[in-house]
Structures are given as C-alpha cells and as structure tokens.
Amino acid sequence: MTAPPEPSPPGSGSPDRGDDSAIIQQSWREPECFAVLFRRHAPALARYVTRRLGRDAADDVVAETFLAAFRQRDRYDLTHPDARPWLYGIATHLIGRHQRAEIRQYRLLARTGTDPVTESFTDRVDDAVTAGRLSRVLAAELARLPRGHRDVLLLVAWGDLSYPQVAEALGVPVGTVRSRLSRARQALRLTLSAPDAALASEPAGRHRPRSGLPAALRRVPTPDRGAAAPAGGSQS
C-alpha cells in the first residue's frame, strides 16, 4: 500500500491538526496535504477491509480507496468534518467487487474456526466479533446475509460508524440503515439461538450475553452530535 506524497513540514497553514474537511479543502490548492488524511485513516480502514477480504486484497482496496478519494476530493461536502463515512463508503463499494472473496473468507472461518485475517489485530478486542477470531456459527451467517445487510452490520460493528454515518457512507436514509441492521441482527439471533449453535471461539465456561448476540452487534452507536437524520422512511 503506497501512501500519497508526504506533505510539507508543519508550519503556517499546516492542516495536520485540522479536521478532515479542512485537510481536504487545503488539498485543493496543495495536493500533497492529502497525505495527512491517509496517515490519519488508512490504518483503521485497512483493518476493516482486511477483516472482510483478507490481507492480499486489502492492500489494493485501501490504495484504490484513497486514490479514488483523492480524485474526487473537489466534490467533498465540506460541511462534514469527519471524512470516515466518505472513505468507508468508497471502500465498501470496492469490497462489493470482491464479494466472492469475502464469502470464501467467512466460509473458511466457518469450517476451521480460526481467523487468520484478524489474528494480528488484537489491539481492539470486542466480545467475540472484533477479537482475534469469530465464531464458526457467526462467520457462516455473515456469509449468508444479503450484501446490503452485511455492509450495514459491519460498518457499525467493525467500522465503528454511527447510524447517520453509515447512511452517509452508503447513500441511503437512516431508516434504511436501521431496517437492514435490525434484520441482520435478527438473522444472527436466530442462528445463534438454534439448538446446535455454539460460539466455537468462546473459552469454556465464558458467559454469553442473554440474547446470544455479541456485544458489538447489539450496541447502538451514538449519532454524531448535531447531525440530523436524513429524511426518508425505513427501506430494506
């Protein structure tokens, strides 16, 4: 994964401490400033893409994401200080081109119970979903989810985006995000509550949440302060 050119040394007008929209705006005049955005968000974005596609495809997708973002930066809405929804939206679109690889990833995990993708990302442990490995049952269900439901679910659980941010990333109303997430969670609950379902990755004796659903998939992220929910009803 190759970073954009390094920005000029910090000084007067340096965007290093500014919000994302300020960095993007300055990059209109000084393209090298876009490297600040890369340094700020590429590591987390790489973790997200790697978890969905594996390491081999992730480097290319992350590089393509920032290349596309750089080319589209003059159309960025500067009223949004956080560029993560924009970047994750581009990445999610690119992931869609690798859907077969993503499904293979989950099916491999469902068979083996070992997640080679996330074993090196143990700095963010999140109750059986964002820890070093997923359960076989959960991985198998992720492979079966419709793409739109899976995108919403993983942008919340792995991308750590709020509902309005997911809506922004995917270009859909917040009501659609809530509907898809609800259906995805319901499918996971039904799978995990089946008589033969077991969280293979949980240590023996560990207490599972009463709902049977890992915490990252049950939590309701706090919407951005001051962000209004886009108009629109619930759509699947």
C-alpha positions, 0 to 999 in steps of 0.5 A: 500500500503506497501512501500519497506524497508526504506533505510539507513540514508543519508550519503556517497553514499546516492542516495536520491538526485540522479536521478532515474537511479542512485537510481536504479543502487545503488539498485543493490548492496543495495536493500533497496535504492529502497525505495527512488524511491517509496517515490519519485513516488508512490504518483503521480502514485497512483493518476493516477491509482486511477483516472482510477480504483478507490481507492480499486484497486489502492492500489494493482496496485501501490504495484504490480507496484513497486514490479514488478519494483523492480524485474526487476530493473537489466534490467533498461536502465540506460541511462534514468534518469527519471524512470516515463515512466518505472513505468507508463508503468508497471502500465498501463499494470496492469490497462489493467487487470482491464479494466472492472473496469475502464469502470464501473468507467467512466460509473458511472461518466457518469450517476451521474456526480460526481467523487468520485475517484478524489474528494480528489485530488484537489491539481492539478486542470486542466480545467475540466479533472484533477479537482475534477470531469469530465464531464458526456459527457467526462467520457462516451467517455473515456469509449468508446475509444479503450484501446490503445487510452485511455492509450495514452490520459491519460498518457499525460493528467493525467500522465503528460508524454511527447510524447517520454515518453509515447512511452517509457512507452508503447513500441511503436514509437512516431508516434504511440503515436501521431496517437492514441492521435490525434484520441482520441482527435478527438473522444472527439471533436466530442462528445463534439461538438454534439448538446446535449453535455454539460460539466455537471461539468462546473459552469454556465456561465464558458467559454469553450475553442473554440474547446470544448476540455479541456485544458489538452487534447489539450496541447502538452507536451514538449519532454524531452530535448535531447531525440530523437524520436524513429524511426518508422512511425505513427501506430494506 
